[in-house]
Amino acid sequence: MLIHSCIYYELNDNIISDHLWQKWADELQKLQEDHPDECKINFWDWEFRNWTGATGNHLPHRNPWVYAKAKQILELSRNNVRI
């Protein structure tokens, strides 16, 4: 969700459809609701607190790691590398 949101909001591109993004967002929301303790992994927990799947606009797209991974994955996609 984080990387694909960065690709969409910061790099003005996408490699998955809006429909697929929403499907994954809804699945993540359900997982967090059904298994709140298991979803506390100390890795982006703060950013995904109260996740509703309505948008990924609030996520930390400009985090150096996130931004670099988004650029890397977008480039692989453009070169037709299966990821």
PyMOL Python script that loads the backbone (N, CA, C, O; Angstrom):
from pymol import cmd

cmd.read_pdbstr("""\
ATOM      1  N   MET A   1       0.826  -1.172   0.000  1.00  0.00           N
ATOM      2  CA  MET A   1       0.000   0.000   0.000  1.00  0.00           C
ATOM      3  C   MET A   1       0.876   1.243   0.000  1.00  0.00           C
ATOM      4  O   MET A   1       0.612   2.209  -0.715  1.00  0.00           O
ATOM      5  N   LEU A   2       1.906   1.200   0.803  1.00  0.00           N
ATOM      6  CA  LEU A   2       2.801   2.344   0.951  1.00  0.00           C
ATOM      7  C   LEU A   2       3.550   2.643  -0.344  1.00  0.00           C
ATOM      8  O   LEU A   2       3.565   3.782  -0.811  1.00  0.00           O
ATOM      9  N   ILE A   3       4.156   1.639  -0.909  1.00  0.00           N
ATOM     10  CA  ILE A   3       4.941   1.829  -2.132  1.00  0.00           C
ATOM     11  C   ILE A   3       4.043   2.225  -3.304  1.00  0.00           C
ATOM     12  O   ILE A   3       4.377   3.134  -4.063  1.00  0.00           O
ATOM     13  N   HIS A   4       2.923   1.555  -3.450  1.00  0.00           N
ATOM     14  CA  HIS A   4       2.028   1.874  -4.556  1.00  0.00           C
ATOM     15  C   HIS A   4       1.413   3.260  -4.393  1.00  0.00           C
ATOM     16  O   HIS A   4       1.161   3.945  -5.385  1.00  0.00           O
ATOM     17  N   SER A   5       1.171   3.678  -3.158  1.00  0.00           N
ATOM     18  CA  SER A   5       0.680   5.039  -2.932  1.00  0.00           C
ATOM     19  C   SER A   5       1.742   6.060  -3.312  1.00  0.00           C
ATOM     20  O   SER A   5       1.424   7.099  -3.890  1.00  0.00           O
ATOM     21  N   CYS A   6       2.986   5.777  -2.996  1.00  0.00           N
ATOM     22  CA  CYS A   6       4.072   6.665  -3.381  1.00  0.00           C
ATOM     23  C   CYS A   6       4.178   6.770  -4.903  1.00  0.00           C
ATOM     24  O   CYS A   6       4.333   7.864  -5.445  1.00  0.00           O
ATOM     25  N   ILE A   7       4.095   5.640  -5.581  1.00  0.00           N
ATOM     26  CA  ILE A   7       4.145   5.659  -7.044  1.00  0.00           C
ATOM     27  C   ILE A   7       3.024   6.527  -7.599  1.00  0.00           C
ATOM     28  O   ILE A   7       3.228   7.285  -8.547  1.00  0.00           O
ATOM     29  N   TYR A   8       1.855   6.415  -7.014  1.00  0.00           N
ATOM     30  CA  TYR A   8       0.687   7.153  -7.491  1.00  0.00           C
ATOM     31  C   TYR A   8       0.774   8.646  -7.156  1.00  0.00           C
ATOM     32  O   TYR A   8       0.628   9.494  -8.036  1.00  0.00           O
ATOM     33  N   TYR A   9       1.011   8.958  -5.883  1.00  0.00           N
ATOM     34  CA  TYR A   9       0.945  10.348  -5.437  1.00  0.00           C
ATOM     35  C   TYR A   9       2.215  11.154  -5.690  1.00  0.00           C
ATOM     36  O   TYR A   9       2.135  12.351  -5.965  1.00  0.00           O
ATOM     37  N   GLU A  10       3.369  10.533  -5.604  1.00  0.00           N
ATOM     38  CA  GLU A  10       4.625  11.266  -5.764  1.00  0.00           C
ATOM     39  C   GLU A  10       5.222  11.151  -7.162  1.00  0.00           C
ATOM     40  O   GLU A  10       5.799  12.108  -7.678  1.00  0.00           O
ATOM     41  N   LEU A  11       5.081   9.984  -7.767  1.00  0.00           N
ATOM     42  CA  LEU A  11       5.704   9.758  -9.073  1.00  0.00           C
ATOM     43  C   LEU A  11       4.699   9.865 -10.216  1.00  0.00           C
ATOM     44  O   LEU A  11       5.049   9.703 -11.384  1.00  0.00           O
ATOM     45  N   ASN A  12       3.437  10.142  -9.857  1.00  0.00           N
ATOM     46  CA  ASN A  12       2.386  10.380 -10.846  1.00  0.00           C
ATOM     47  C   ASN A  12       2.282   9.244 -11.874  1.00  0.00           C
ATOM     48  O   ASN A  12       2.211   9.476 -13.081  1.00  0.00           O
ATOM     49  N   ASP A  13       2.276   8.024 -11.357  1.00  0.00           N
ATOM     50  CA  ASP A  13       2.207   6.851 -12.221  1.00  0.00           C
ATOM     51  C   ASP A  13       1.508   5.741 -11.446  1.00  0.00           C
ATOM     52  O   ASP A  13       1.120   5.934 -10.294  1.00  0.00           O
ATOM     53  N   ASN A  14       1.352   4.613 -12.056  1.00  0.00           N
ATOM     54  CA  ASN A  14       0.836   3.444 -11.342  1.00  0.00           C
ATOM     55  C   ASN A  14       1.252   2.184 -12.073  1.00  0.00           C
ATOM     56  O   ASN A  14       1.516   2.196 -13.275  1.00  0.00           O
ATOM     57  N   ILE A  15       1.305   1.092 -11.317  1.00  0.00           N
ATOM     58  CA  ILE A  15       1.584  -0.204 -11.932  1.00  0.00           C
ATOM     59  C   ILE A  15       0.502  -1.208 -11.579  1.00  0.00           C
ATOM     60  O   ILE A  15       0.519  -2.344 -12.051  1.00  0.00           O
ATOM     61  N   ILE A  16      -0.433  -0.784 -10.752  1.00  0.00           N
ATOM     62  CA  ILE A  16      -1.620  -1.593 -10.473  1.00  0.00           C
ATOM     63  C   ILE A  16      -2.844  -0.710 -10.683  1.00  0.00           C
ATOM     64  O   ILE A  16      -2.764   0.515 -10.602  1.00  0.00           O
ATOM     65  N   SER A  17      -3.945  -1.336 -10.947  1.00  0.00           N
ATOM     66  CA  SER A  17      -5.175  -0.575 -11.178  1.00  0.00           C
ATOM     67  C   SER A  17      -5.718  -0.013  -9.868  1.00  0.00           C
ATOM     68  O   SER A  17      -5.395  -0.502  -8.786  1.00  0.00           O
ATOM     69  N   ASP A  18      -6.538   1.012  -9.984  1.00  0.00           N
ATOM     70  CA  ASP A  18      -7.212   1.554  -8.801  1.00  0.00           C
ATOM     71  C   ASP A  18      -8.067   0.482  -8.135  1.00  0.00           C
ATOM     72  O   ASP A  18      -8.167   0.424  -6.910  1.00  0.00           O
ATOM     73  N   HIS A  19      -8.676  -0.356  -8.949  1.00  0.00           N
ATOM     74  CA  HIS A  19      -9.520  -1.430  -8.419  1.00  0.00           C
ATOM     75  C   HIS A  19      -8.701  -2.404  -7.560  1.00  0.00           C
ATOM     76  O   HIS A  19      -9.124  -2.783  -6.468  1.00  0.00           O
ATOM     77  N   LEU A  20      -7.530  -2.801  -8.063  1.00  0.00           N
ATOM     78  CA  LEU A  20      -6.680  -3.715  -7.302  1.00  0.00           C
ATOM     79  C   LEU A  20      -6.164  -3.042  -6.027  1.00  0.00           C
ATOM     80  O   LEU A  20      -6.131  -3.668  -4.967  1.00  0.00           O
ATOM     81  N   TRP A  21      -5.760  -1.768  -6.123  1.00  0.00           N
ATOM     82  CA  TRP A  21      -5.307  -1.048  -4.938  1.00  0.00           C
ATOM     83  C   TRP A  21      -6.407  -1.041  -3.880  1.00  0.00           C
ATOM     84  O   TRP A  21      -6.145  -1.290  -2.704  1.00  0.00           O
ATOM     85  N   GLN A  22      -7.637  -0.755  -4.303  1.00  0.00           N
ATOM     86  CA  GLN A  22      -8.742  -0.710  -3.347  1.00  0.00           C
ATOM     87  C   GLN A  22      -9.019  -2.080  -2.745  1.00  0.00           C
ATOM     88  O   GLN A  22      -9.340  -2.191  -1.562  1.00  0.00           O
ATOM     89  N   LYS A  23      -8.896  -3.119  -3.557  1.00  0.00           N
ATOM     90  CA  LYS A  23      -9.085  -4.488  -3.047  1.00  0.00           C
ATOM     91  C   LYS A  23      -8.067  -4.779  -1.950  1.00  0.00           C
ATOM     92  O   LYS A  23      -8.421  -5.298  -0.891  1.00  0.00           O
ATOM     93  N   TRP A  24      -6.811  -4.446  -2.202  1.00  0.00           N
ATOM     94  CA  TRP A  24      -5.766  -4.662  -1.201  1.00  0.00           C
ATOM     95  C   TRP A  24      -6.000  -3.790   0.031  1.00  0.00           C
ATOM     96  O   TRP A  24      -5.792  -4.240   1.157  1.00  0.00           O
ATOM     97  N   ALA A  25      -6.429  -2.552  -0.177  1.00  0.00           N
ATOM     98  CA  ALA A  25      -6.698  -1.650   0.942  1.00  0.00           C
ATOM     99  C   ALA A  25      -7.812  -2.202   1.828  1.00  0.00           C
ATOM    100  O   ALA A  25      -7.720  -2.166   3.055  1.00  0.00           O
ATOM    101  N   ASP A  26      -8.848  -2.704   1.201  1.00  0.00           N
ATOM    102  CA  ASP A  26      -9.957  -3.283   1.963  1.00  0.00           C
ATOM    103  C   ASP A  26      -9.511  -4.537   2.722  1.00  0.00           C
ATOM    104  O   ASP A  26      -9.923  -4.759   3.860  1.00  0.00           O
ATOM    105  N   GLU A  27      -8.677  -5.345   2.090  1.00  0.00           N
ATOM    106  CA  GLU A  27      -8.152  -6.549   2.758  1.00  0.00           C
ATOM    107  C   GLU A  27      -7.301  -6.169   3.969  1.00  0.00           C
ATOM    108  O   GLU A  27      -7.391  -6.802   5.021  1.00  0.00           O
ATOM    109  N   LEU A  28      -6.477  -5.136   3.815  1.00  0.00           N
ATOM    110  CA  LEU A  28      -5.656  -4.693   4.926  1.00  0.00           C
ATOM    111  C   LEU A  28      -6.518  -4.164   6.069  1.00  0.00           C
ATOM    112  O   LEU A  28      -6.256  -4.462   7.234  1.00  0.00           O
ATOM    113  N   GLN A  29      -7.526  -3.396   5.746  1.00  0.00           N
ATOM    114  CA  GLN A  29      -8.424  -2.887   6.782  1.00  0.00           C
ATOM    115  C   GLN A  29      -9.074  -4.032   7.548  1.00  0.00           C
ATOM    116  O   GLN A  29      -9.146  -4.000   8.776  1.00  0.00           O
ATOM    117  N   LYS A  30      -9.548  -5.043   6.826  1.00  0.00           N
ATOM    118  CA  LYS A  30     -10.194  -6.190   7.472  1.00  0.00           C
ATOM    119  C   LYS A  30      -9.202  -6.949   8.353  1.00  0.00           C
ATOM    120  O   LYS A  30      -9.536  -7.338   9.472  1.00  0.00           O
ATOM    121  N   LEU A  31      -7.995  -7.157   7.855  1.00  0.00           N
ATOM    122  CA  LEU A  31      -6.969  -7.832   8.658  1.00  0.00           C
ATOM    123  C   LEU A  31      -6.682  -7.067   9.945  1.00  0.00           C
ATOM    124  O   LEU A  31      -6.558  -7.667  11.013  1.00  0.00           O
ATOM    125  N   GLN A  32      -6.578  -5.758   9.846  1.00  0.00           N
ATOM    126  CA  GLN A  32      -6.303  -4.955  11.030  1.00  0.00           C
ATOM    127  C   GLN A  32      -7.468  -5.006  12.016  1.00  0.00           C
ATOM    128  O   GLN A  32      -7.257  -5.024  13.228  1.00  0.00           O
ATOM    129  N   GLU A  33      -8.681  -5.030  11.506  1.00  0.00           N
ATOM    130  CA  GLU A  33      -9.851  -5.109  12.385  1.00  0.00           C
ATOM    131  C   GLU A  33      -9.953  -6.483  13.043  1.00  0.00           C
ATOM    132  O   GLU A  33     -10.240  -6.589  14.235  1.00  0.00           O
ATOM    133  N   ASP A  34      -9.719  -7.522  12.265  1.00  0.00           N
ATOM    134  CA  ASP A  34      -9.870  -8.898  12.769  1.00  0.00           C
ATOM    135  C   ASP A  34      -8.705  -9.352  13.644  1.00  0.00           C
ATOM    136  O   ASP A  34      -8.884 -10.209  14.508  1.00  0.00           O
ATOM    137  N   HIS A  35      -7.529  -8.796  13.435  1.00  0.00           N
ATOM    138  CA  HIS A  35      -6.316  -9.242  14.136  1.00  0.00           C
ATOM    139  C   HIS A  35      -5.480  -8.045  14.602  1.00  0.00           C
ATOM    140  O   HIS A  35      -4.335  -7.896  14.176  1.00  0.00           O
ATOM    141  N   PRO A  36      -6.021  -7.208  15.452  1.00  0.00           N
ATOM    142  CA  PRO A  36      -5.301  -5.980  15.832  1.00  0.00           C
ATOM    143  C   PRO A  36      -3.948  -6.234  16.501  1.00  0.00           C
ATOM    144  O   PRO A  36      -2.994  -5.497  16.252  1.00  0.00           O
ATOM    145  N   ASP A  37      -3.853  -7.252  17.334  1.00  0.00           N
ATOM    146  CA  ASP A  37      -2.577  -7.510  18.009  1.00  0.00           C
ATOM    147  C   ASP A  37      -1.505  -8.004  17.042  1.00  0.00           C
ATOM    148  O   ASP A  37      -0.339  -7.628  17.166  1.00  0.00           O
ATOM    149  N   GLU A  38      -1.884  -8.830  16.094  1.00  0.00           N
ATOM    150  CA  GLU A  38      -0.929  -9.349  15.121  1.00  0.00           C
ATOM    151  C   GLU A  38      -0.464  -8.278  14.136  1.00  0.00           C
ATOM    152  O   GLU A  38       0.581  -8.427  13.503  1.00  0.00           O
ATOM    153  N   CYS A  39      -1.227  -7.214  14.009  1.00  0.00           N
ATOM    154  CA  CYS A  39      -0.871  -6.140  13.070  1.00  0.00           C
ATOM    155  C   CYS A  39       0.084  -5.120  13.669  1.00  0.00           C
ATOM    156  O   CYS A  39       0.524  -4.202  12.977  1.00  0.00           O
ATOM    157  N   LYS A  40       0.405  -5.266  14.930  1.00  0.00           N
ATOM    158  CA  LYS A  40       1.368  -4.375  15.574  1.00  0.00           C
ATOM    159  C   LYS A  40       2.751  -4.975  15.388  1.00  0.00           C
ATOM    160  O   LYS A  40       3.190  -5.820  16.168  1.00  0.00           O
ATOM    161  N   ILE A  41       3.428  -4.524  14.342  1.00  0.00           N
ATOM    162  CA  ILE A  41       4.709  -5.133  13.987  1.00  0.00           C
ATOM    163  C   ILE A  41       5.884  -4.167  14.142  1.00  0.00           C
ATOM    164  O   ILE A  41       7.023  -4.509  13.822  1.00  0.00           O
ATOM    165  N   ASN A  42       5.596  -2.941  14.641  1.00  0.00           N
ATOM    166  CA  ASN A  42       6.631  -1.921  14.805  1.00  0.00           C
ATOM    167  C   ASN A  42       7.316  -1.563  13.493  1.00  0.00           C
ATOM    168  O   ASN A  42       8.510  -1.267  13.460  1.00  0.00           O
ATOM    169  N   PHE A  43       6.557  -1.594  12.434  1.00  0.00           N
ATOM    170  CA  PHE A  43       7.056  -1.236  11.110  1.00  0.00           C
ATOM    171  C   PHE A  43       5.937  -0.513  10.382  1.00  0.00           C
ATOM    172  O   PHE A  43       5.053  -1.149   9.807  1.00  0.00           O
ATOM    173  N   TRP A  44       5.970   0.777  10.405  1.00  0.00           N
ATOM    174  CA  TRP A  44       4.940   1.646   9.822  1.00  0.00           C
ATOM    175  C   TRP A  44       3.607   1.560  10.575  1.00  0.00           C
ATOM    176  O   TRP A  44       2.563   1.908  10.023  1.00  0.00           O
ATOM    177  N   ASP A  45       3.637   1.102  11.820  1.00  0.00           N
ATOM    178  CA  ASP A  45       2.396   1.009  12.596  1.00  0.00           C
ATOM    179  C   ASP A  45       1.704   2.359  12.735  1.00  0.00           C
ATOM    180  O   ASP A  45       0.491   2.458  12.550  1.00  0.00           O
ATOM    181  N   TRP A  46       2.464   3.392  13.057  1.00  0.00           N
ATOM    182  CA  TRP A  46       1.881   4.725  13.269  1.00  0.00           C
ATOM    183  C   TRP A  46       1.183   5.206  11.990  1.00  0.00           C
ATOM    184  O   TRP A  46       0.078   5.746  12.046  1.00  0.00           O
ATOM    185  N   GLU A  47       1.820   5.011  10.866  1.00  0.00           N
ATOM    186  CA  GLU A  47       1.265   5.496   9.593  1.00  0.00           C
ATOM    187  C   GLU A  47      -0.001   4.753   9.193  1.00  0.00           C
ATOM    188  O   GLU A  47      -0.860   5.312   8.512  1.00  0.00           O
ATOM    189  N   PHE A  48      -0.122   3.507   9.608  1.00  0.00           N
ATOM    190  CA  PHE A  48      -1.288   2.711   9.230  1.00  0.00           C
ATOM    191  C   PHE A  48      -2.324   2.586  10.348  1.00  0.00           C
ATOM    192  O   PHE A  48      -3.258   1.791  10.244  1.00  0.00           O
ATOM    193  N   ARG A  49      -2.159   3.370  11.417  1.00  0.00           N
ATOM    194  CA  ARG A  49      -3.162   3.342  12.487  1.00  0.00           C
ATOM    195  C   ARG A  49      -4.486   3.859  11.911  1.00  0.00           C
ATOM    196  O   ARG A  49      -4.500   4.761  11.074  1.00  0.00           O
ATOM    197  N   ASN A  50      -5.552   3.296  12.355  1.00  0.00           N
ATOM    198  CA  ASN A  50      -6.894   3.697  11.910  1.00  0.00           C
ATOM    199  C   ASN A  50      -7.060   3.635  10.395  1.00  0.00           C
ATOM    200  O   ASN A  50      -7.807   4.422   9.814  1.00  0.00           O
ATOM    201  N   TRP A  51      -6.374   2.712   9.769  1.00  0.00           N
ATOM    202  CA  TRP A  51      -6.444   2.557   8.310  1.00  0.00           C
ATOM    203  C   TRP A  51      -7.878   2.252   7.890  1.00  0.00           C
ATOM    204  O   TRP A  51      -8.512   1.347   8.432  1.00  0.00           O
ATOM    205  N   THR A  52      -8.375   2.999   6.938  1.00  0.00           N
ATOM    206  CA  THR A  52      -9.712   2.738   6.396  1.00  0.00           C
ATOM    207  C   THR A  52      -9.652   2.303   4.949  1.00  0.00           C
ATOM    208  O   THR A  52     -10.631   1.780   4.416  1.00  0.00           O
ATOM    209  N   GLY A  53      -8.526   2.511   4.311  1.00  0.00           N
ATOM    210  CA  GLY A  53      -8.416   2.163   2.910  1.00  0.00           C
ATOM    211  C   GLY A  53      -9.002   3.202   1.983  1.00  0.00           C
ATOM    212  O   GLY A  53      -9.043   2.999   0.770  1.00  0.00           O
ATOM    213  N   ALA A  54      -9.460   4.325   2.542  1.00  0.00           N
ATOM    214  CA  ALA A  54     -10.063   5.366   1.716  1.00  0.00           C
ATOM    215  C   ALA A  54      -9.037   6.060   0.828  1.00  0.00           C
ATOM    216  O   ALA A  54      -9.352   6.461  -0.293  1.00  0.00           O
ATOM    217  N   THR A  55      -7.819   6.202   1.321  1.00  0.00           N
ATOM    218  CA  THR A  55      -6.773   6.863   0.555  1.00  0.00           C
ATOM    219  C   THR A  55      -5.409   6.475   1.107  1.00  0.00           C
ATOM    220  O   THR A  55      -5.286   6.054   2.257  1.00  0.00           O
ATOM    221  N   GLY A  56      -4.402   6.620   0.282  1.00  0.00           N
ATOM    222  CA  GLY A  56      -3.030   6.434   0.728  1.00  0.00           C
ATOM    223  C   GLY A  56      -2.281   7.753   0.725  1.00  0.00           C
ATOM    224  O   GLY A  56      -1.060   7.787   0.873  1.00  0.00           O
ATOM    225  N   ASN A  57      -3.029   8.851   0.555  1.00  0.00           N
ATOM    226  CA  ASN A  57      -2.419  10.175   0.437  1.00  0.00           C
ATOM    227  C   ASN A  57      -1.648  10.592   1.686  1.00  0.00           C
ATOM    228  O   ASN A  57      -0.671  11.334   1.581  1.00  0.00           O
ATOM    229  N   HIS A  58      -2.058  10.136   2.853  1.00  0.00           N
ATOM    230  CA  HIS A  58      -1.432  10.549   4.115  1.00  0.00           C
ATOM    231  C   HIS A  58      -0.163   9.762   4.461  1.00  0.00           C
ATOM    232  O   HIS A  58       0.522  10.094   5.429  1.00  0.00           O
ATOM    233  N   LEU A  59       0.146   8.756   3.706  1.00  0.00           N
ATOM    234  CA  LEU A  59       1.287   7.895   4.016  1.00  0.00           C
ATOM    235  C   LEU A  59       2.609   8.621   3.737  1.00  0.00           C
ATOM    236  O   LEU A  59       2.630   9.575   2.960  1.00  0.00           O
ATOM    237  N   PRO A  60       3.704   8.186   4.356  1.00  0.00           N
ATOM    238  CA  PRO A  60       4.994   8.891   4.234  1.00  0.00           C
ATOM    239  C   PRO A  60       5.724   8.596   2.923  1.00  0.00           C
ATOM    240  O   PRO A  60       6.730   7.887   2.904  1.00  0.00           O
ATOM    241  N   HIS A  61       5.208   9.142   1.850  1.00  0.00           N
ATOM    242  CA  HIS A  61       5.769   8.896   0.517  1.00  0.00           C
ATOM    243  C   HIS A  61       7.184   9.423   0.350  1.00  0.00           C
ATOM    244  O   HIS A  61       7.966   8.876  -0.427  1.00  0.00           O
ATOM    245  N   ARG A  62       7.513  10.473   1.071  1.00  0.00           N
ATOM    246  CA  ARG A  62       8.827  11.095   0.917  1.00  0.00           C
ATOM    247  C   ARG A  62       9.889  10.512   1.846  1.00  0.00           C
ATOM    248  O   ARG A  62      11.025  10.987   1.866  1.00  0.00           O
ATOM    249  N   ASN A  63       9.530   9.502   2.601  1.00  0.00           N
ATOM    250  CA  ASN A  63      10.543   8.799   3.382  1.00  0.00           C
ATOM    251  C   ASN A  63      11.577   8.276   2.384  1.00  0.00           C
ATOM    252  O   ASN A  63      11.196   7.689   1.371  1.00  0.00           O
ATOM    253  N   PRO A  64      12.866   8.470   2.640  1.00  0.00           N
ATOM    254  CA  PRO A  64      13.882   8.072   1.652  1.00  0.00           C
ATOM    255  C   PRO A  64      13.786   6.604   1.227  1.00  0.00           C
ATOM    256  O   PRO A  64      13.942   6.298   0.045  1.00  0.00           O
ATOM    257  N   TRP A  65      13.537   5.708   2.155  1.00  0.00           N
ATOM    258  CA  TRP A  65      13.436   4.293   1.809  1.00  0.00           C
ATOM    259  C   TRP A  65      12.223   4.048   0.922  1.00  0.00           C
ATOM    260  O   TRP A  65      12.321   3.354  -0.090  1.00  0.00           O
ATOM    261  N   VAL A  66      11.088   4.612   1.295  1.00  0.00           N
ATOM    262  CA  VAL A  66       9.849   4.431   0.532  1.00  0.00           C
ATOM    263  C   VAL A  66      10.012   4.973  -0.885  1.00  0.00           C
ATOM    264  O   VAL A  66       9.680   4.301  -1.862  1.00  0.00           O
ATOM    265  N   TYR A  67      10.519   6.179  -0.982  1.00  0.00           N
ATOM    266  CA  TYR A  67      10.670   6.826  -2.282  1.00  0.00           C
ATOM    267  C   TYR A  67      11.624   6.044  -3.188  1.00  0.00           C
ATOM    268  O   TYR A  67      11.352   5.860  -4.374  1.00  0.00           O
ATOM    269  N   ALA A  68      12.732   5.592  -2.627  1.00  0.00           N
ATOM    270  CA  ALA A  68      13.704   4.824  -3.417  1.00  0.00           C
ATOM    271  C   ALA A  68      13.105   3.504  -3.885  1.00  0.00           C
ATOM    272  O   ALA A  68      13.300   3.108  -5.035  1.00  0.00           O
ATOM    273  N   LYS A  69      12.377   2.818  -3.003  1.00  0.00           N
ATOM    274  CA  LYS A  69      11.757   1.546  -3.395  1.00  0.00           C
ATOM    275  C   LYS A  69      10.693   1.768  -4.462  1.00  0.00           C
ATOM    276  O   LYS A  69      10.580   0.982  -5.403  1.00  0.00           O
ATOM    277  N   ALA A  70       9.923   2.824  -4.319  1.00  0.00           N
ATOM    278  CA  ALA A  70       8.888   3.117  -5.316  1.00  0.00           C
ATOM    279  C   ALA A  70       9.516   3.371  -6.683  1.00  0.00           C
ATOM    280  O   ALA A  70       9.036   2.859  -7.695  1.00  0.00           O
ATOM    281  N   LYS A  71      10.583   4.155  -6.713  1.00  0.00           N
ATOM    282  CA  LYS A  71      11.270   4.409  -7.981  1.00  0.00           C
ATOM    283  C   LYS A  71      11.844   3.121  -8.563  1.00  0.00           C
ATOM    284  O   LYS A  71      11.768   2.893  -9.770  1.00  0.00           O
ATOM    285  N   GLN A  72      12.422   2.276  -7.698  1.00  0.00           N
ATOM    286  CA  GLN A  72      13.003   1.013  -8.149  1.00  0.00           C
ATOM    287  C   GLN A  72      11.923   0.104  -8.738  1.00  0.00           C
ATOM    288  O   GLN A  72      12.109  -0.458  -9.817  1.00  0.00           O
ATOM    289  N   ILE A  73      10.822  -0.039  -8.055  1.00  0.00           N
ATOM    290  CA  ILE A  73       9.750  -0.915  -8.532  1.00  0.00           C
ATOM    291  C   ILE A  73       9.119  -0.368  -9.803  1.00  0.00           C
ATOM    292  O   ILE A  73       8.797  -1.133 -10.712  1.00  0.00           O
ATOM    293  N   LEU A  74       8.941   0.934  -9.879  1.00  0.00           N
ATOM    294  CA  LEU A  74       8.399   1.531 -11.090  1.00  0.00           C
ATOM    295  C   LEU A  74       9.329   1.289 -12.275  1.00  0.00           C
ATOM    296  O   LEU A  74       8.869   0.963 -13.369  1.00  0.00           O
ATOM    297  N   GLU A  75      10.616   1.443 -12.066  1.00  0.00           N
ATOM    298  CA  GLU A  75      11.585   1.203 -13.141  1.00  0.00           C
ATOM    299  C   GLU A  75      11.569  -0.263 -13.580  1.00  0.00           C
ATOM    300  O   GLU A  75      11.614  -0.550 -14.777  1.00  0.00           O
ATOM    301  N   LEU A  76      11.505  -1.180 -12.633  1.00  0.00           N
ATOM    302  CA  LEU A  76      11.406  -2.604 -12.986  1.00  0.00           C
ATOM    303  C   LEU A  76      10.146  -2.865 -13.803  1.00  0.00           C
ATOM    304  O   LEU A  76      10.179  -3.616 -14.779  1.00  0.00           O
ATOM    305  N   SER A  77       9.061  -2.259 -13.414  1.00  0.00           N
ATOM    306  CA  SER A  77       7.814  -2.431 -14.143  1.00  0.00           C
ATOM    307  C   SER A  77       7.913  -1.893 -15.558  1.00  0.00           C
ATOM    308  O   SER A  77       7.429  -2.514 -16.505  1.00  0.00           O
ATOM    309  N   ARG A  78       8.536  -0.749 -15.696  1.00  0.00           N
ATOM    310  CA  ARG A  78       8.705  -0.145 -17.035  1.00  0.00           C
ATOM    311  C   ARG A  78       9.581  -1.022 -17.939  1.00  0.00           C
ATOM    312  O   ARG A  78       9.421  -1.025 -19.159  1.00  0.00           O
ATOM    313  N   ASN A  79      10.496  -1.754 -17.328  1.00  0.00           N
ATOM    314  CA  ASN A  79      11.365  -2.651 -18.089  1.00  0.00           C
ATOM    315  C   ASN A  79      10.799  -4.066 -18.205  1.00  0.00           C
ATOM    316  O   ASN A  79      11.485  -4.998 -18.626  1.00  0.00           O
ATOM    317  N   ASN A  80       9.536  -4.197 -17.822  1.00  0.00           N
ATOM    318  CA  ASN A  80       8.823  -5.469 -17.910  1.00  0.00           C
ATOM    319  C   ASN A  80       9.465  -6.586 -17.100  1.00  0.00           C
ATOM    320  O   ASN A  80       9.409  -7.755 -17.483  1.00  0.00           O
ATOM    321  N   VAL A  81      10.069  -6.221 -15.987  1.00  0.00           N
ATOM    322  CA  VAL A  81      10.638  -7.213 -15.086  1.00  0.00           C
ATOM    323  C   VAL A  81       9.533  -7.645 -14.138  1.00  0.00           C
ATOM    324  O   VAL A  81       8.890  -6.808 -13.503  1.00  0.00           O
ATOM    325  N   ARG A  82       9.312  -8.946 -14.043  1.00  0.00           N
ATOM    326  CA  ARG A  82       8.283  -9.451 -13.121  1.00  0.00           C
ATOM    327  C   ARG A  82       8.746  -9.245 -11.694  1.00  0.00           C
ATOM    328  O   ARG A  82       9.866  -9.595 -11.322  1.00  0.00           O
ATOM    329  N   ILE A  83       7.856  -8.671 -10.908  1.00  0.00           N
ATOM    330  CA  ILE A  83       8.175  -8.443  -9.501  1.00  0.00           C
ATOM    331  C   ILE A  83       7.150  -9.105  -8.622  1.00  0.00           C
ATOM    332  O   ILE A  83       7.244  -9.027  -7.397  1.00  0.00           O
TER     333      ILE A  83
END
""", "prot")
cmd.dss("prot")
cmd.show_as("cartoon", "prot")
cmd.util.cbc("prot")
cmd.orient("prot")
